[in-house]
Amino acid sequence: MQNSNIRRFSVMLFALLASLACLGPGQLSAEESKPNFLLILADDCGWGEFGFQGASDVPTPHIDSIAAQGVKFTQGYVSCPVCSPTRAGLMTGRYQTRFGHESNSGMKKLGLNVDEKTIADRLKPLGYSTCAVGKWHLGEVKKYHPLKRGYDEFYGTLANTSYFHPKLFVDSRQSPDVISIEDDQFYTTEQYGLRVTDWIDKHRDKPWFIYLPFNAQHNPLEAPPAYLDRFSHIKDEKRRTFAAMMSCMDDSVGRILDKIHELGQDENTFIVFLSDNGGPTKSTTSSNLPLRGLKQMVWEGGIRVPFCMKWPGHLPEGKVYQEPVIQLDVLPTLIAAAGGKVDPDWKLDGVDLLPYITGKKTTPPHESLFWRYGEQWAVRHGDYKLVVGDEGSGRPELYNLTQDISEKHDLATEQLDKVKELQSLYDTWNAEQAEPQAEMGSNDKKPKKAKKKALRDNDED
């Protein structure tokens, strides 16, 4: 019996040594070599509000380091100019209009379609621990909550809320239900950074995915006194508060980056940073210049956003990528980085960006990109964009974005064939989209002015 146990142990030891030999010097097992993922989403940040975008009045060194050490996208888009639909597209890798997620309204009763799979759903079978920290805004009813959508843990708000004493707050370590935050010093942007660092520390031994949707810089403008003091030289009170909020968000990102470095996980962590839509300048002072338009508009100022990512040793450092990309690309890119494969049955609209960024593919990732938001719509095909936008003529206008990033010179009457071509592309795509969910829709029979007002009211949702 003793000899039998010795032989069994010898066989097990030999198998273990053989497997280690196959890995080679310095190599890790398949699970250990999977990258961690940190997906950071800012809220209502304008095109020009970060250092890596050219801003100088509010230092954002930590966020800027992501672009400096990785890839900056000069034509990074989102699929809607408002919060919730953009999040729906980001989570699924699909145009949210395909499943009727048309606007911000209806989130008290509706949410991200339960038939749609999220990034977290896709990563869990690949061995990932998953966590969402921040502003969810994809449904307040329990069946839509993050814990039902592939996330092991959630810490944050279910909808837009204040920064101090946030409402609709869930800490799944305490309860899956909404709790009250009584601490007067609790400030969401700071606390989100602290929770993320804590979660990373607790999950350091397994591949992890964290989705961090800040509510900064959305209304209402609120900031801790220490951050307001940093910008006492800014006389405009609204701008001073905006700057303080931005600085706090950057510090929270810095705290997370420091934790990743402390754990020695820099080389094995893939970080994506972007904003959910353009900034609402009048309410927050955010700048979208030189782009035309604001949040809630399908002009470039509403849909082209700050967008960067880094993965040391795998993505080029300091690269500026100039072809159009969209937030729908994040899901397939992370799946590919994790060693997974996208099933055609998922019917994704996003693509894996890795071969394009690294130069293995030299064609643009997308021939065409599309937007539909109420009566507004647009199609981008090559350098040209055909758009029916808020504050426009009401008819399709044509712009060459390579020559006219500010959409000032309408070419529609000069290039009728190009208008016809892009109109046909949009009509074909639009016919594939679903009708808006009942209380979420903006394609009903409201008069035009009333409809625009309804869309604007959704800004506070």
C-alpha positions as CSV (number, residue, x, y, z in Angstrom):
1,M,0.0,0.0,0.0
2,Q,2.8,2.3,0.9
3,N,4.6,1.6,-2.4
4,S,1.4,2.3,-4.3
5,N,1.1,5.7,-2.7
6,I,4.7,6.5,-3.5
7,R,4.2,5.6,-7.1
8,R,1.0,7.7,-7.3
9,F,2.8,10.7,-5.8
10,S,5.7,10.2,-8.2
11,V,3.4,10.3,-11.2
12,M,1.7,13.4,-9.9
13,L,5.0,15.1,-9.3
14,F,6.3,14.2,-12.7
15,A,3.1,15.6,-14.3
16,L,3.5,18.8,-12.4
17,L,7.1,19.2,-13.4
18,A,6.3,18.4,-17.0
19,S,3.6,21.1,-17.1
20,L,5.9,23.6,-15.6
21,A,8.6,22.7,-18.2
22,C,6.1,23.2,-21.0
23,L,5.4,26.7,-19.8
24,G,9.0,27.7,-20.2
25,P,11.0,30.2,-18.1
26,G,9.0,33.1,-16.8
27,Q,5.7,32.0,-18.4
28,L,2.5,31.7,-16.5
29,S,-0.5,29.4,-16.7
30,A,-3.3,30.3,-19.2
31,E,-5.5,31.7,-16.4
32,E,-2.6,33.6,-14.7
33,S,-1.6,35.2,-18.0
34,K,-5.0,36.6,-18.8
35,P,-4.9,40.4,-18.5
36,N,-6.9,42.3,-16.0
37,F,-9.4,44.9,-17.4
38,L,-10.2,48.4,-16.1
39,L,-12.9,50.2,-18.0
40,I,-13.4,53.8,-16.9
41,L,-16.3,55.9,-18.2
42,A,-16.5,59.6,-17.5
43,D,-19.9,61.3,-17.6
44,D,-20.7,64.4,-19.7
45,C,-17.0,65.4,-20.2
46,G,-16.5,67.7,-23.2
47,W,-14.1,66.9,-26.1
48,G,-11.5,69.4,-24.9
49,E,-11.5,68.8,-21.1
50,F,-8.4,66.7,-20.5
51,G,-4.7,67.4,-20.9
52,F,-4.4,64.6,-23.5
53,Q,-7.0,66.5,-25.5
54,G,-5.2,69.8,-25.2
55,A,-6.7,71.3,-22.1
56,S,-4.4,73.3,-19.8
57,D,-6.6,74.9,-17.1
58,V,-7.4,71.7,-15.2
59,P,-4.4,69.3,-14.7
60,T,-5.4,65.6,-15.3
61,P,-2.0,63.9,-15.2
62,H,-3.2,60.5,-14.2
63,I,-5.8,60.2,-16.9
64,D,-3.4,61.7,-19.4
65,S,-0.9,58.9,-18.5
66,I,-3.2,56.3,-20.0
67,A,-3.1,58.1,-23.4
68,A,0.7,58.8,-23.1
69,Q,1.5,55.2,-22.3
70,G,-0.9,53.8,-24.8
71,V,-3.2,54.8,-27.7
72,K,-5.2,58.0,-28.1
73,F,-8.1,57.9,-30.6
74,T,-8.6,61.2,-32.4
75,Q,-11.9,59.9,-33.8
76,G,-13.4,58.0,-30.9
77,Y,-17.2,58.0,-31.0
78,V,-20.1,56.8,-28.8
79,S,-23.3,55.5,-30.3
80,C,-25.6,58.0,-28.7
81,P,-25.2,61.6,-27.4
82,V,-26.8,60.8,-24.0
83,C,-25.9,58.6,-21.0
84,S,-28.0,55.5,-20.8
85,P,-28.1,54.5,-24.5
86,T,-24.3,54.9,-24.7
87,R,-24.0,52.6,-21.6
88,A,-26.3,50.0,-23.2
89,G,-24.1,50.0,-26.3
90,L,-20.9,49.8,-24.3
91,M,-22.1,46.9,-22.2
92,T,-23.3,44.8,-25.2
93,G,-21.1,45.8,-28.2
94,R,-24.3,46.4,-30.2
95,Y,-26.1,49.5,-31.4
96,Q,-28.6,50.0,-28.6
97,T,-31.3,50.9,-31.1
98,R,-31.2,47.2,-32.2
99,F,-33.1,46.4,-28.9
100,G,-35.0,49.7,-28.5
101,H,-32.8,51.4,-25.9
102,E,-33.5,54.8,-27.4
103,S,-33.1,57.5,-24.7
104,N,-32.6,58.1,-21.0
105,S,-36.3,58.1,-20.1
106,G,-38.1,55.1,-18.7
107,M,-35.2,53.9,-16.5
108,K,-37.5,53.7,-13.4
109,K,-39.4,50.9,-15.0
110,L,-37.2,49.7,-17.9
111,G,-33.6,49.0,-18.4
112,L,-31.0,47.1,-20.5
113,N,-32.9,44.4,-22.3
114,V,-32.5,41.2,-20.3
115,D,-31.9,39.2,-23.5
116,E,-28.7,41.2,-24.1
117,K,-25.4,39.9,-22.7
118,T,-23.0,42.4,-21.0
119,I,-19.2,42.5,-21.1
120,A,-19.3,40.9,-17.6
121,D,-21.5,38.1,-18.9
122,R,-19.0,37.4,-21.7
123,L,-15.9,37.5,-19.4
124,K,-17.1,35.4,-16.6
125,P,-16.9,32.1,-18.6
126,L,-13.3,33.1,-19.4
127,G,-12.4,33.0,-15.7
128,Y,-12.9,36.6,-14.6
129,S,-14.0,38.1,-11.4
130,T,-16.3,41.1,-12.2
131,C,-17.2,44.3,-10.4
132,A,-19.1,47.4,-11.3
133,V,-18.4,50.6,-9.3
134,G,-20.2,53.9,-10.1
135,K,-23.3,55.1,-12.0
136,W,-25.2,52.2,-13.5
137,H,-28.1,54.0,-15.3
138,L,-29.3,50.8,-17.0
139,G,-32.5,50.2,-15.0
140,E,-33.7,50.6,-11.4
141,V,-35.8,47.4,-11.2
142,K,-33.9,44.5,-9.7
143,K,-33.9,42.4,-12.8
144,Y,-31.8,45.1,-14.5
145,H,-29.3,45.5,-11.6
146,P,-25.6,44.8,-12.2
147,L,-25.7,41.7,-9.9
148,K,-28.2,40.3,-12.5
149,R,-26.1,41.3,-15.4
150,G,-22.8,39.4,-14.8
151,Y,-21.3,41.4,-12.0
152,D,-20.1,39.7,-8.8
153,E,-20.2,43.0,-6.9
154,F,-21.8,46.4,-7.3
155,Y,-21.0,49.6,-5.4
156,G,-22.7,52.7,-6.7
157,T,-25.9,54.4,-7.8
158,L,-28.6,53.0,-10.0
159,A,-29.3,56.3,-11.7
160,N,-27.9,59.9,-11.8
161,T,-27.8,61.4,-8.4
162,S,-26.0,63.9,-6.2
163,Y,-22.3,63.4,-5.2
164,F,-22.9,64.0,-1.5
165,H,-25.7,61.8,0.1
166,P,-26.2,59.9,-3.2
167,K,-29.7,58.4,-3.8
168,L,-30.5,54.9,-5.1
169,F,-27.2,53.7,-3.7
170,V,-26.3,50.0,-3.5
171,D,-23.4,48.3,-1.7
172,S,-23.7,44.6,-2.5
173,R,-21.3,43.8,0.4
174,Q,-24.1,45.0,2.7
175,S,-27.2,44.2,0.7
176,P,-28.5,43.9,-2.9
177,D,-31.1,46.6,-1.9
178,V,-30.8,50.4,-1.9
179,I,-29.3,51.8,1.2
180,S,-29.0,55.4,2.7
181,I,-25.7,57.2,2.8
182,E,-25.7,59.3,6.0
183,D,-22.0,60.3,6.1
184,D,-21.7,64.0,5.3
185,Q,-18.1,63.4,4.0
186,F,-19.1,60.7,1.6
187,Y,-18.3,62.0,-2.0
188,T,-19.0,59.5,-4.8
189,T,-15.9,60.2,-6.9
190,E,-13.5,59.7,-4.0
191,Q,-15.4,56.6,-2.6
192,Y,-15.5,54.9,-6.0
193,G,-11.7,55.2,-6.3
194,L,-11.3,53.8,-2.8
195,R,-13.7,50.8,-3.4
196,V,-11.9,49.9,-6.7
197,T,-8.5,49.8,-5.1
198,D,-9.9,47.7,-2.3
199,W,-11.6,45.3,-4.7
200,I,-8.4,45.0,-6.8
201,D,-6.4,44.2,-3.7
202,K,-8.9,41.5,-2.7
203,H,-8.9,39.9,-6.1
204,R,-5.2,40.2,-7.0
205,D,-4.8,36.4,-7.5
206,K,-7.4,36.0,-10.3
207,P,-8.0,37.8,-13.6
208,W,-10.4,40.7,-12.9
209,F,-12.7,43.0,-14.8
210,I,-13.8,46.3,-13.3
211,Y,-16.3,48.7,-14.9
212,L,-16.0,52.1,-13.3
213,P,-18.6,54.6,-14.6
214,F,-18.0,57.8,-12.7
215,N,-20.9,60.2,-12.3
216,A,-18.4,63.0,-12.7
217,Q,-18.8,65.5,-14.5
218,H,-22.6,65.3,-14.6
219,N,-24.9,67.8,-12.9
220,P,-25.3,68.7,-10.1
221,L,-21.9,70.5,-9.8
222,E,-20.6,69.5,-6.3
223,A,-17.1,69.2,-5.0
224,P,-15.3,68.8,-1.6
225,P,-13.8,72.0,-0.1
226,A,-10.2,70.8,-0.4
227,Y,-10.6,70.5,-4.2
228,L,-12.4,73.8,-4.5
229,D,-9.4,75.4,-2.7
230,R,-7.1,74.0,-5.4
231,F,-8.9,76.3,-7.9
232,S,-9.5,79.4,-5.9
233,H,-7.9,81.4,-8.7
234,I,-10.8,80.6,-11.0
235,K,-13.3,83.4,-10.4
236,D,-16.3,81.8,-12.1
237,E,-18.0,79.7,-9.5
238,K,-19.4,77.1,-11.9
239,R,-16.1,76.6,-13.7
240,R,-14.2,76.4,-10.3
241,T,-16.5,73.6,-9.2
242,F,-16.2,71.8,-12.5
243,A,-12.4,72.0,-12.2
244,A,-12.5,70.7,-8.7
245,M,-14.7,67.7,-9.7
246,M,-12.4,67.0,-12.6
247,S,-9.3,67.1,-10.4
248,C,-11.0,64.7,-7.9
249,M,-11.8,62.2,-10.6
250,D,-8.2,62.4,-11.8
251,D,-6.9,61.7,-8.3
252,S,-9.2,58.7,-8.0
253,V,-7.8,57.3,-11.2
254,G,-4.3,58.0,-9.9
255,R,-5.1,56.1,-6.7
256,I,-6.2,53.1,-8.8
257,L,-3.2,53.2,-11.0
258,D,-0.9,53.3,-7.9
259,K,-2.6,50.2,-6.5
260,I,-2.2,48.4,-9.8
261,H,1.5,49.4,-9.8
262,E,1.9,48.4,-6.1
263,L,0.6,44.9,-6.9
264,G,3.0,44.6,-9.9
265,Q,0.2,44.3,-12.3
266,D,1.0,47.2,-14.7
267,E,2.1,45.0,-17.5
268,N,-0.9,42.7,-17.2
269,T,-3.7,45.3,-16.9
270,F,-5.6,46.6,-20.0
271,I,-7.1,50.0,-19.3
272,V,-9.7,51.8,-21.3
273,F,-10.9,55.4,-20.7
274,L,-13.6,57.3,-22.5
275,S,-16.6,59.7,-21.9
276,D,-20.2,58.7,-22.5
277,N,-21.1,61.7,-24.6
278,G,-20.2,65.3,-25.3
279,G,-20.5,68.0,-22.6
280,P,-23.6,70.1,-21.8
281,T,-21.6,73.4,-21.9
282,K,-24.3,75.7,-20.5
283,S,-25.0,73.7,-17.4
284,T,-21.4,72.6,-16.6
285,T,-19.0,74.8,-18.6
286,S,-17.6,71.8,-20.4
287,S,-16.0,72.5,-23.8
288,N,-16.5,70.6,-26.9
289,L,-14.6,73.0,-29.1
290,P,-13.7,72.9,-32.0
291,L,-16.6,70.5,-32.5
292,R,-20.1,71.6,-33.3
293,G,-22.9,70.9,-30.8
294,L,-23.4,69.6,-27.3
295,K,-24.7,66.6,-25.4
296,Q,-28.0,65.4,-26.9
297,M,-27.0,66.3,-30.4
298,V,-25.6,64.1,-33.2
299,W,-23.3,66.8,-34.3
300,E,-19.6,65.9,-33.5
301,G,-19.8,67.7,-30.2
302,G,-22.4,65.3,-28.9
303,I,-20.9,62.0,-30.1
304,R,-17.1,62.4,-30.5
305,V,-15.4,61.9,-27.2
306,P,-12.1,61.6,-25.4
307,F,-11.0,58.0,-25.8
308,C,-7.8,56.2,-25.0
309,M,-6.5,52.8,-23.9
310,K,-3.2,51.2,-22.7
311,W,-1.9,47.7,-22.3
312,P,1.9,47.8,-21.8
313,G,3.9,45.4,-23.9
314,H,0.9,44.7,-26.2
315,L,-0.3,48.0,-27.5
316,P,2.1,50.7,-28.8
317,E,3.1,53.5,-26.4
318,G,2.2,57.1,-27.4
319,K,0.4,56.1,-30.5
320,V,-2.2,58.4,-32.1
321,Y,-4.8,56.4,-34.0
322,Q,-6.7,58.4,-36.5
323,E,-9.4,56.1,-37.9
324,P,-12.9,56.2,-36.5
325,V,-13.7,53.8,-33.7
326,I,-16.7,53.6,-31.4
327,Q,-17.4,52.4,-27.8
328,L,-19.1,49.3,-29.3
329,D,-15.6,48.1,-30.1
330,V,-14.6,47.8,-26.4
331,L,-16.4,44.4,-25.8
332,P,-14.9,42.5,-28.7
333,T,-11.5,44.0,-28.0
334,L,-11.5,42.9,-24.4
335,I,-12.8,39.4,-25.3
336,A,-9.9,39.0,-27.8
337,A,-7.3,40.3,-25.3
338,A,-8.6,37.7,-22.8
339,G,-8.1,34.9,-25.3
340,G,-11.7,34.4,-26.1
341,K,-13.6,34.3,-29.4
342,V,-16.6,36.3,-30.5
343,D,-19.4,34.1,-31.6
344,P,-21.1,35.3,-34.8
345,D,-24.4,34.5,-33.1
346,W,-23.7,37.5,-30.7
347,K,-24.3,39.8,-33.7
348,L,-22.0,42.4,-32.5
349,D,-21.6,45.8,-34.2
350,G,-18.2,46.5,-32.6
351,V,-14.9,45.0,-33.8
352,D,-11.7,43.8,-32.1
353,L,-9.4,46.9,-32.4
354,L,-6.2,45.0,-31.5
355,P,-5.1,44.2,-35.1
356,Y,-5.8,47.7,-36.3
357,I,-3.9,49.4,-33.5
358,T,-0.9,47.1,-33.8
359,G,-0.8,47.6,-37.6
360,K,-1.7,44.0,-38.5
361,K,-4.7,45.4,-40.4
362,T,-4.3,48.6,-42.3
363,T,-7.9,49.2,-43.3
364,P,-10.3,51.3,-41.2
365,P,-12.1,49.2,-38.5
366,H,-15.5,50.5,-39.8
367,E,-16.6,51.4,-43.2
368,S,-19.7,53.2,-41.7
369,L,-21.0,54.3,-38.4
370,F,-24.6,55.2,-37.5
371,W,-26.6,57.2,-35.0
372,R,-30.3,57.6,-34.3
373,Y,-31.7,59.7,-31.5
374,G,-35.3,60.8,-31.9
375,E,-35.6,62.9,-35.0
376,Q,-31.9,63.3,-35.2
377,W,-29.8,60.9,-37.1
378,A,-26.4,60.6,-38.8
379,V,-24.2,58.3,-40.8
380,R,-20.4,58.5,-41.1
381,H,-18.9,56.8,-44.2
382,G,-15.3,57.4,-44.9
383,D,-14.5,61.1,-44.5
384,Y,-18.2,62.1,-45.0
385,K,-21.0,62.5,-42.6
386,L,-24.7,63.0,-43.5
387,V,-26.6,64.4,-40.6
388,V,-30.0,65.7,-39.5
389,G,-29.1,67.4,-36.3
390,D,-30.7,69.6,-33.7
391,E,-30.3,73.3,-34.5
392,G,-29.8,72.4,-38.2
393,S,-31.8,73.0,-41.3
394,G,-34.1,70.0,-40.7
395,R,-32.9,68.4,-44.0
396,P,-29.8,66.1,-44.3
397,E,-26.6,68.1,-44.4
398,L,-23.3,66.7,-45.7
399,Y,-19.8,67.4,-44.3
400,N,-16.3,66.3,-45.1
401,L,-15.0,65.8,-41.5
402,T,-11.4,65.5,-42.6
403,Q,-11.5,69.0,-44.0
404,D,-14.3,70.4,-41.8
405,I,-14.2,69.0,-38.3
406,S,-16.5,71.8,-37.0
407,E,-19.3,71.0,-39.5
408,K,-19.6,74.5,-40.9
409,H,-19.6,74.0,-44.6
410,D,-22.7,72.0,-45.8
411,L,-21.8,70.2,-49.1
412,A,-25.3,68.7,-49.7
413,T,-26.3,70.8,-52.6
414,E,-22.8,70.4,-54.2
415,Q,-22.5,66.6,-53.9
416,L,-25.9,65.1,-54.5
417,D,-24.6,61.7,-55.4
418,K,-22.7,61.5,-52.1
419,V,-25.9,62.5,-50.2
420,K,-27.8,59.8,-52.1
421,E,-25.2,57.2,-51.2
422,L,-25.1,58.0,-47.5
423,Q,-28.9,58.3,-47.3
424,S,-29.2,54.8,-48.7
425,L,-26.7,53.4,-46.2
426,Y,-28.6,55.0,-43.3
427,D,-32.0,53.8,-44.6
428,T,-30.7,50.2,-44.8
429,W,-29.3,50.3,-41.3
430,N,-32.3,52.1,-39.9
431,A,-34.6,49.4,-41.2
432,E,-32.7,46.9,-39.1
433,Q,-33.3,48.7,-35.8
434,A,-36.0,48.0,-33.3
435,E,-38.8,50.3,-32.4
436,P,-38.0,52.2,-29.1
437,Q,-39.2,50.5,-25.9
438,A,-42.5,52.1,-24.9
439,E,-41.5,54.6,-22.2
440,M,-38.0,55.0,-23.5
441,G,-38.9,56.1,-27.1
442,S,-38.5,59.4,-28.8
443,N,-39.9,58.4,-32.2
444,D,-43.5,58.8,-31.2
445,K,-46.0,61.4,-32.6
446,K,-45.1,64.3,-30.4
447,P,-44.8,67.7,-32.1
448,K,-41.2,68.5,-32.9
449,K,-40.7,71.2,-30.3
450,A,-42.3,69.0,-27.6
451,K,-40.1,66.1,-28.6
452,K,-36.9,68.2,-28.3
453,K,-38.0,69.4,-24.9
454,A,-38.5,65.9,-23.8
455,L,-35.1,64.9,-24.9
456,R,-33.5,67.8,-23.1
457,D,-35.5,67.0,-19.9
458,N,-33.8,63.5,-20.0
459,D,-30.5,65.2,-19.3
460,E,-31.3,65.2,-15.6
461,D,-32.2,61.4,-15.5
